[in-house]
Amino acid sequence: MDREKNIDSPMAPESQCAELLKRNRERLLVFCANACKSNVDEANDLFQDITYSVWKLWGTVDDNASDDEKDRWLMAKARTVRYNFLRYKRLRWGSGDLDVSDTPDNGQQEIREQIDELLSCLTPDERELIELILKDYNANEIAILKDLKASTVRKRLERIYKKMYNYSKKINS
């Protein structure tokens, strides 16, 4: 019973995040509809992705931030999620404005093979960190997602970059 009261209190982080999402719900729905060119299923998927990302990253928001600052933070996260959502959609299904399936290869296959070879030197955990960096997560956000210290994430990324650099020198020689 006391636990329920604590979660519903205005100071609980879960309540603050829920309130932020509720306050900006209409704005986010319009944002998603515009991003997905009014495809309702894709807009709903994007809205869910945004909600999930905001919920996971809520700990990065300053407790003393004003409502306007939190709204700006929310929309910044929404833009990042939208970018990754649409990029993933284009990569997986070849849809969207940047579909290059009908254009000449221009050496793209060779570049993809080189990238795949470079990533082959990494462990699955290291590849996951690189994927998060490519999705525009910073070290602090990755630390929260992976339940690590930010300094640990930075050190691991430094080692990964060094490992990739050394491997690239080896395969190019």
N, C-alpha and C positions, 0 to 999 in steps of 0.2 A: 504494500500500500504506500509506504513512504517512497519507494522507488518510483512509483507512478507520479507522485506529486513532484519529485525532483525532475523528472523528464519533462513534465508539462510546465515547469516554472519558466518565467520569461528569461531567466539567466542561462538555462540549459543550452548548450551549443546546438543540439538537435532541433530545439524549438526555434532558435535563431535562424538556422539554415532553412527550416521548413517555412518560416515566415518570409524570408527573402524570396524563396521560390514562389510562394503564394502571391506575394506583392508584385512579382514580375511575370506571372504566369501568362497573361495575355500578350505581353511584349515578346516573350519567348516563343509563344505559339505562332505569332505573326512572323517572327524572325525565322522559325523553322519552315513555315509554309513558303516564304519567299526563297529561302535557300534551296528548297526541294521542288521549286516550280509548281507548287500546289499539289504535289503527289502526296496524298494524305498518309499512306502507309510509311513512306520515307520520312515525312515530317514528324510522325509519331515516334519513329525509331530515333531520329535525331534528338527530339525532345527528351526521350528516355536517356540517351547517351549524355546529354548535357546535365540532366538531373543527377545521374549517377556520378559523373565527374565532379560536379559541384559538391555533392555529398561527401565523396572520398577526400576532396581537397579542402574541406571546410576548415580544417585545423590551421591552414596557412593564412587565414584571414585575421587581421589584427582585431582583437576584442574591442578596442577603443575606436575603431573606424566608424565614421558616420554612415547613415543609411545610403547617402549618395555614393560614398566610396565603395560600399559593399555592392551597390547596384552596378557601378562601373567594373568592379572585379568580376561580378557575375557575367556581364556581357563580354568581357575580355575572354573569360573561360569559354563562353558560348561560341565565340568566334574561332577559338582554337579547336574546339570539338567539331564545329561545322567544317573547318578546313580539313581536318583529318577524316571526318566522315565522308565528305565528297571525294577526297583523294582516294580513300579506300574503295569507294564505290567505283570510281573510274578505273582503278587498278584491277579490281575483281571482275567487273562486268563490262568494262569498256564504254560505259555511258558517261554523259556529261559533256561539257564544252571542250574539254581538252583530249578528246578521243584521238589517238594517233594510230589506230589500227590500220587505217587506209593510207598512211603516209609511208614513204620509203624508210627503210631501217636506219640508214645513216650511221651505221656502226653501233646502234643501241644494243644489239644482241651481244656483241663483243664486250661492251661496257658492263652489261648485266652479268656476263660470265666472269669477268674480272672481279666484280663486287661479290658475287657468290663465292668465288675462290678466296677472296680476302676474309669474308665472314666465316669461312670454314675453319679458320684457325681459332675461332672463339668457342667457348663453352656455351650451352643453352642459356645459362644465367647471364653471361656477358652479352650475348645477342639480345636478350630481353632488355638490358640496360640501354644498349644502343638504340633499340626500337623506341624506347621511351624518350630518349634524347631527340630522335627524329620526329617524334610527335609533339615536340616543343615543350616537354616537361623540363623544368629546371631541377637542379640537384636537391633542393629543399622539397619539392613536390614528389620526386622519386623516393626520397628518404621516407616520407610519410606513407606512400603507397607500399613500399617494401619493408616498412618497419625497421629502418636503419637510421643511423646518424647521417646528417648531411655531409660531414667530413669523410665518413666512410664511403659514401657514394662518390664524392669527388676523387678520392684516392683510387677507388676501383676504376673509375672512368679514365683517370690518368694512366693506370696500368694497361687498360684496354687499348687506349690510343697508342701507347708505346708498343704494345704487342702487334697491333695492326701495322704500324709504321715499319717495324722490323720485318714482319712477314712480307709486306709489299716490296721492301728492298730485296728480300730473298727471291721472290718470284719474278722480279723484274731484272735480275742480274743473270 
